[in-house]
């Protein structure tokens, strides 16, 4: 019990120190600690208190590919790394031998539809891909998402363009996307990289590199980096009040306490 109290006290002190700093002083790791355990709903309320009403909430069409109701492992918070893919207008030959096709495909992946955002990935990164309008294109698959995870990415938010969804679900890679726009074709001949670490729009929301991304069963919210500290402070107050109220109701109703109220 004493150990738990000490840990709780230390966390409060750490939060107080961080809340006393400006957004410019906070590094990614500090911001991620501020947003630990916060829900989209809490953050949305915090945005309201910051004067950012109806700002940052992605369209409901951007939803989780899968949900883990036991441990909530589909949830994440992280720092945005952005990329934009656009439909190609390059002509593609329809008369290639298998050998010619493999060479052409390799060149396309290597020089036209590349993944230069990988060099920006680190622990706590969230990849945000704007691939609106590139049709039935699988910009993300079961293999490259594992590579991104290996580099530190905790999740993906995409306008669509995700293939191998069965494998991605089985692998446990958190993905939020427009399920009606999932792509199945390979990228070569269909899209090309347009920009990396530039502002993008996904789910009707502007996302800049370094913004805070929070995702759970309610969807995705984007917090501008400049507002991250204040929004987190307000969101924690809201979350703690909600937990206390629900814990009381659990007790009255005879429901066993769980991690959502502790």
C-alpha positions in Angstrom: 0.0 0.0 0.0 2.8 2.4 0.9 4.6 1.6 -2.3 1.4 2.4 -4.3 1.0 5.8 -2.4 4.7 6.6 -3.2 4.3 5.8 -6.9 1.1 7.9 -7.1 2.8 10.8 -5.3 5.7 10.7 -7.6 3.4 10.7 -10.7 1.6 13.7 -9.3 4.8 15.6 -8.8 6.0 14.7 -12.3 2.8 15.9 -13.8 3.0 19.1 -11.8 6.5 19.8 -13.0 5.5 19.1 -16.6 2.4 21.2 -16.4 4.6 24.1 -15.2 6.6 24.0 -18.4 5.6 25.6 -21.7 4.8 23.6 -24.8 8.0 24.7 -26.4 10.0 23.2 -23.5 8.2 19.8 -23.5 9.9 17.0 -25.4 7.9 14.2 -27.0 8.4 11.8 -24.1 7.0 14.3 -21.6 4.0 15.0 -23.7 3.3 11.3 -24.1 3.4 10.9 -20.3 0.9 13.7 -20.0 -1.5 11.9 -22.2 -1.2 8.4 -20.7 -4.6 6.8 -20.0 -6.5 9.8 -21.4 -9.5 9.0 -23.6 -10.7 10.7 -26.7 -13.7 12.0 -24.8 -11.5 13.5 -22.1 -9.3 15.2 -24.6 -12.2 16.5 -26.6 -13.6 18.1 -23.4 -10.1 19.5 -22.7 -10.1 21.0 -26.2 -13.4 22.7 -25.5 -11.9 24.2 -22.3 -9.0 25.5 -24.5 -11.5 27.2 -26.8 -11.0 24.6 -29.5 -14.6 23.5 -29.8 -15.2 21.0 -32.7 -11.5 21.1 -33.5 -9.4 18.0 -33.9 -12.1 15.3 -33.9 -11.7 13.2 -37.0 -14.9 12.2 -38.9 -16.6 9.1 -37.4 -15.6 7.2 -40.6 -12.1 7.0 -39.2 -12.6 4.2 -36.8 -10.6 1.3 -35.3 -9.9 -1.7 -37.6 -10.3 -3.9 -34.4 -11.0 -3.5 -30.7 -9.7 -5.3 -27.7 -12.3 -5.0 -25.0 -10.2 -6.9 -22.3 -7.0 -4.8 -22.3 -7.9 -1.9 -24.7 -4.7 -2.6 -26.7 -6.3 -0.9 -29.7 -5.9 2.4 -27.9 -2.9 4.6 -28.3 -1.5 8.1 -28.0 1.5 9.3 -29.8 3.3 12.0 -31.8 2.3 12.5 -35.4 4.6 11.6 -38.3 2.9 12.6 -41.5 3.0 11.4 -45.1 0.9 12.1 -48.2 0.4 9.7 -51.2 -1.4 10.9 -54.3 -2.9 9.1 -57.3 -0.3 8.7 -60.1 -0.7 10.0 -63.6 2.3 8.0 -65.0 1.6 5.6 -67.8 2.0 1.9 -67.1 2.7 -0.7 -69.7 0.3 -3.6 -69.8 2.6 -5.9 -71.8 5.4 -6.8 -69.3 6.9 -10.2 -68.8 7.0 -11.4 -65.2 10.7 -10.4 -65.1 10.0 -7.0 -66.5 7.1 -6.5 -64.0 9.3 -7.4 -61.0 11.9 -4.9 -62.2 9.3 -2.2 -62.8 7.6 -2.9 -59.4 10.9 -2.6 -57.6 11.7 0.7 -59.2 8.3 2.1 -58.3 8.6 1.1 -54.7 12.2 2.2 -54.6 11.9 5.6 -56.3 8.2 6.7 -56.8 6.1 5.3 -54.0 8.7 5.2 -51.2 8.4 5.4 -47.4 10.8 8.2 -46.5 8.8 8.9 -43.3 10.5 5.8 -41.8 13.6 7.9 -40.9 11.4 10.1 -38.7 9.9 7.2 -36.7 10.9 6.7 -33.1 9.3 5.3 -29.9 5.8 6.8 -29.5 5.3 7.8 -33.2 1.9 7.7 -34.8 2.0 7.5 -38.6 -0.7 9.6 -40.2 -1.2 9.0 -43.9 -3.3 11.2 -46.2 -3.9 9.0 -49.2 -7.3 10.4 -50.1 -8.4 9.6 -53.7 -5.8 7.0 -54.6 -8.4 4.4 -55.2 -8.1 0.7 -54.4 -4.5 1.0 -53.3 -3.0 -0.8 -50.3 -0.5 1.8 -49.0 -0.2 -0.2 -45.8 0.1 -4.0 -45.5 0.9 -6.7 -43.0 4.7 -6.5 -43.6 5.5 -2.8 -43.7 3.4 -2.1 -40.7 5.6 -4.5 -38.7 8.7 -2.6 -39.9 7.1 0.7 -38.7 6.4 -0.9 -35.4 10.0 -2.1 -35.1 11.1 1.5 -35.6 8.9 2.6 -32.7 5.4 3.4 -34.2 2.5 2.7 -31.8 -0.3 3.1 -34.4 -1.5 4.2 -37.8 -4.2 6.6 -38.8 -5.0 6.5 -42.5 -7.6 7.9 -44.8 -7.8 4.3 -46.2 -5.4 2.2 -48.3 -4.9 -0.6 -45.8 -4.7 -4.2 -47.1 -4.0 -7.6 -45.4 -6.4 -6.6 -42.7 -6.9 -10.1 -41.3 -3.1 -10.4 -40.7 -2.9 -6.9 -39.2 -5.7 -7.7 -36.8 -4.0 -11.0 -35.8 -0.7 -9.2 -35.4 -2.3 -6.7 -33.0 -1.3 -3.6 -34.9 -3.5 -0.6 -33.9 -5.0 0.9 -37.1 -7.6 3.6 -37.5 -9.0 4.1 -41.0 -12.0 4.6 -43.2 -13.0 1.0 -43.6 -15.1 1.8 -46.7 -11.9 2.9 -48.5 -9.5 0.1 -47.6 -7.3 -0.7 -50.6 -6.2 -4.0 -51.9 -4.0 -3.3 -54.9 -0.2 -2.8 -54.7 1.1 0.8 -54.8 3.1 0.6 -58.0 1.1 2.1 -60.9 -1.5 3.5 -58.5 0.1 6.1 -56.2 3.3 8.0 -55.4 4.7 9.8 -52.4 4.0 13.5 -52.5 5.3 14.8 -49.1 6.6 13.8 -45.7 6.5 15.7 -42.5 4.2 18.3 -43.9 0.6 19.2 -42.8 -2.0 16.7 -44.1 -5.7 16.3 -43.8 -7.3 13.0 -42.6 -10.9 12.6 -41.5 -11.5 16.3 -42.2 -8.8 17.3 -39.6 -5.5 19.2 -40.2 -2.6 17.2 -38.8 0.9 18.7 -38.5 4.0 16.9 -37.6 4.5 16.8 -33.9 0.8 17.1 -33.0 -0.6 14.7 -30.4 -2.8 11.9 -31.6 -5.2 10.1 -29.3 -7.2 7.1 -30.5 -9.7 4.8 -28.9 -13.1 3.2 -29.5 -14.7 6.6 -29.9 -12.3 7.5 -32.8 -9.4 9.8 -33.2 -8.6 13.3 -31.9 -5.7 15.6 -32.9 -4.3 18.1 -30.4 -2.2 20.9 -31.8 1.3 20.8 -30.3 0.9 24.4 -29.1 -2.1 23.5 -26.9 -0.9 20.0 -25.7 0.0 20.9 -22.1 -3.2 22.8 -21.2 -5.5 20.3 -22.9 -3.9 17.4 -21.1 -4.2 19.2 -17.7 -7.9 19.9 -18.3 -8.5 16.3 -19.6 -6.9 14.7 -16.5 -9.3 16.7 -14.3 -12.2 15.5 -16.3 -11.1 11.9 -16.4 -10.4 11.8 -12.7 -13.9 13.1 -11.9 -15.4 10.6 -14.2 -13.4 7.7 -12.7 -14.5 8.8 -9.2 -18.1 9.0 -10.1 -18.1 5.6 -11.9 -16.2 4.0 -9.0 -19.0 5.1 -6.7 -21.6 3.7 -9.0 -19.7 0.4 -9.3 -19.8 0.1 -5.5 -23.5 0.9 -5.3 -24.4 -1.5 -8.0 -22.2 -4.3 -6.7 -19.9 -4.3 -9.9 -16.4 -5.5 -9.3 -13.8 -2.7 -9.7 -11.6 -2.8 -12.8 -8.8 -0.8 -14.4 -11.2 1.7 -15.9 -12.0 3.2 -12.5 -8.8 2.5 -10.6 
